[in-house]
Structure formats: structure tokens, C-alpha cells
Amino acid sequence: MTSTTVNTGQKHAIVLLSGGLDSSLSAALAKEQGFAINALTIDYNQRHRRELDAARAVAQSLGAQRHIILPLDLSQFGGSALTADIDVPKGGVAEEGIPITYVPARNLVFLSLTLAWAEVVGANDIFIGVNALDYSGYPDCRPEFIASFEETARLATREGQEGEGFRIQAPLQHWDKARIVSEALRVGLDLSLTWSCYDPQPDGTPCGLCDSCRLRAKGFAEAGALDPVAGLDAG
């Protein structure tokens, strides 16, 4: 595969980096495996734009070779509490059903963009921080979707047809949030840089009540650790 990236002798990986706990750990694990990190963050005009700042900070802290923040205004479509004038639910994580915070086909769209950059960079490994245990029920976080997209990547690209192809690496896929927190601490990820809340408060602190806040707090509590992000101290 031809690469436009300077050859440092390292293998390159593209990491889909939102700035959240899961994607940040995915990036840290890629670094631990010896990959040169090329981070892609999508600015989809999400209401929790605070995570874009988190993504910048995490990419810098991990020494990413390049970090692209790509504008893609999904508020033009709406259909989600993260992209439209719809209240973010605060009543607790639902046991069944897909919540209104689901952004239609988000990971499918984002992985397609990540794949396109991977062909240019010369990266055969794509990291994504999806999780199928402690999550909000999004269909595009399931192992079946990841396996399906890897096959799509093979069929849809020149590298898939003529080269090595692509590996969609989802290292957190079968971990609960407690293990994710524990692994983040093990690899030395600066968790104070990450952001999870879907509905930041006017003073810039997490709401503590949305699904993402609740799942994060659960992970820290079960791991016996304190969350360094204000408003989310486990207890």
C-alpha cells in the first residue's frame, strides 16, 4: 500500500477518537502495541462538543502523529438527542430498546471515513472503542456489526482487493466498564482528559445523570477508583 505518511519504521493505525473513555483507551492500547497513531475525530455538531477538546488533549498526550478533526454536520439530519433539539434522557439506563441518544448509523458512517483515511495513510489496522457489555444498546456497537464492516472494508477498497486488507480492532468489545477503567489506569491513560457526558452543564461540568455519565460512574465505582473528572467522583 502506498503511504503519504513519513515512514518511521512503525506500523500505522487509524484510531477513531471521540475523546471519551472507551475511544481514548483504544488509542492508548494501539500505542502500547507499538502503532504510530493517526487519530480521527468527527465534529458532527454534537451537543456535547466538549468532547472535541477532550479528543485534542488525548491525542496530544498519546503523541499522535496526526490528529484530524473532520467536520460533518449531522444536525442537518437530526433524529437524535445528540444532534437535535431533543432532551437527553436522565432517568437511568434503559434495560431494553435503543435510546434516543442513538445517532443513526453513526459508527457505520465514521468507520467508512476512517477506512478512507487508512487507505491513504497505508494503515491496515483501524481501532474503535466500541463496547458490547456496559453500553446503551446501540446496534452499531455489536460484534456482528464490527465483523460485517471488516468484510465490507475488504470488498469496498483497493487494499482489500489487491493488498493485505484491513483489521477492525475493537479491543474493548467484550469488556465491562470496570475492566475498561482498570486497563486505562494500567496503561497510564490520563483519565482527567477524557469526557463522557452527553449533556454538559452551563458551568462545564458533567450532568451525572445521562446514560453515559451513569455507565462511566458505574465503571469507576466497580473498579474501586475515583473519576478525576469533576462531578463524576465514584462513591
N, C-alpha and C positions, 0 to 999 in steps of 0.2 A: 504494500500500500504506500502511495506517495504521501509524504507529510509536509505541511507548511510550517511545522514547529521545529525549532532548533533541536538537533539531535544531541542529547546529553548522555546517551548511553542507557537511559532509563526507558522502561516501557511506559507509555502514556495511558491514562484513564480519563474518561469524561465522568464527572460527578454531577448529578442533578442536586443542587444545593439550594434549599429553601431558607436556611437559617434556623430551622427547627432542630430539636434534639436528635431525631432519627437521621435526618439527612446529614447533619454535622458529624455524627458518629460514623456514618457510612463513609464520609470523606476521610475521617481520621483512620479508619480501617484500611482504606485504599492506600493511604500514605504509609501505614505500618507494613503493608505488603510490598512496599518499595516502588509504587507507581508515582510518576510525576502527575500531579493533579491539575486538571483543567476543569474549572467549576463553571456550571451554567445555572444561573438564577433567572427565573421568569418573573418579570414585573407585569402581572396580569391585572393591575389596578385593583388588587385585593384590598379589602377594608383594613386588614392588619398589615399595613405597609411597613410597620416597624420591623417586620422580619427581613426586609431588604437590607436594613442597616446591620442586622444580625448576620446575614449572609456575607456581607462585605467583611465584617470583623472576623468571622470564622475562616473565610478564605485566606485572609491575610495571616491569621495566626497559624494556619497549617502550611503556609508557604506555597500556596497555589501558584503554578507557573503562569496561569492566566485565569481571569475571572470575568466572564461576560454576564452582564445583567441585560437581558433581552426584553424589550417592551412588547407586550401582546395584550391588548386591552379587552379582556373577556367580559368587562362590564357592559360592553356593547351587546353581548348575548344575554347577560343576566342569568336567571334561573337558579341562583344560589345565594344563601345568606352572606357569602363572602364576596359576591360581586354585584349584588342588587340591594335595593332598599328593603331588606327583609330582616327582621330581628333574629339575632343569633340565639338559639335556644340555650337556656340556663338552668333547666330543670333536672339535669342529670343525663348520663349516657344511656340512650335507649337500648333495650335488650334486643329488639328486632327492628328491621326496616332500615332504609337508607335515609340518613338525616338531611335536612335542608342545607347543611353546610357542604354537602357534596357538590363539587363543581363539575358539571357534565363533561365526561371524557378527559378530565384534566391530565391524568398520568399518561394516557394514550397520546394526547397532543404534545405534552412535554417530552416524553421519550422519543417521539418522532423528531423533534428538534434536536435533542441530544444525539440521536443517531446520525443526523445530517452533519453535525459538527464533528462527530467521531470519524466519519469518512475523510473529512478534510485534514484533521489532525494526524490521522494514522493511528488511532486508538482502537483496539479490538475489545476493550473492556469498558463497560458502562455501569456505573454504580448508582443505585437508587435506594433510598431508605425506607421502602415500604415495609409494613409490618402487618401480619395477618392474625395476631393474637389480641393484644391490647390496642384496639383501634376502633374507629367509629362506624364500621360497617360499610366502608366504601368498596364497591366492586373492583375498582382498579388497584386495589392493594393485595389481591388474592394471588396465590402461587400460580393458579391457572392462567391468569392474565399475563404474568411475567413470562411463563413458558411460551405462551402464544405469541407474545411480542418478539421474543427471541427468534422464533420461526419466521415471523413477518420480516424481521431485520434481514434474515438470510435471503428471503425471496425478493425483497424490495431494493437491494443495494448491489452495486458493482462488487464491493468487497465480499458480500455474501455469495455471489455467484462465481467470482474469479479468485478470491483470496481466502484468508483464514476465517472470515466471518466475525461475528460478534458474540460476546458473552454478556448477558444482562445479569449483573451481580447484585443480589438483594440479600446481603449478609444478615440483616436483622429480621428476615421474613418470618422466622418461627420463634422469635424471642419475645418474652413478655417485657413490659416496661421496666420492671425491676432489674432484669438482666441487662437491658439497654443502658440504664443508669450505671450499673456496676461496671460494664465494659467501658463506658465513657470515662469513668474515673480511673480505670486501669490504664487506658492509653494516654491519660493526661489531658483529655479534651477540656478546654476552659468552658465549663457549662454556664458561666456568667454571661458569655457572649451569645448564647442561643436564645431563641424566642419561640413560644408555642401558642400564646393566646390569640384567639380569633377576634376578640373584641376589646382591644386596649382601652383603658380608661382615659379620660381627658388629661390626667396628670402623668400619663405614660406608663402606668403600672398595669399588670395583667388583671383581668376581671376575676379570675379564680373560680368561675362558675361554668364557663363553656366546656364542651366536651374535651377539647384539647388541654385546657387547664386541669380538668379533673383527672384525665389519664396521666398527665405529667406528674401531678401531685401523688397519685397512686403509686407510680413507679418509684419516686423518691422515698415515699414512706415505706414501701415494701423492701427497698434496698437498704433501709436504715441510714439514709443520707439526707442532708439538708440541701434544698434547692437555693443556689445563690441569687436567683433572680427575685427581685423584690416582690412581695405579695404572694409568693408560692413556697414559703418555707414549709416543709413537711412537718406534720405533727400528729 
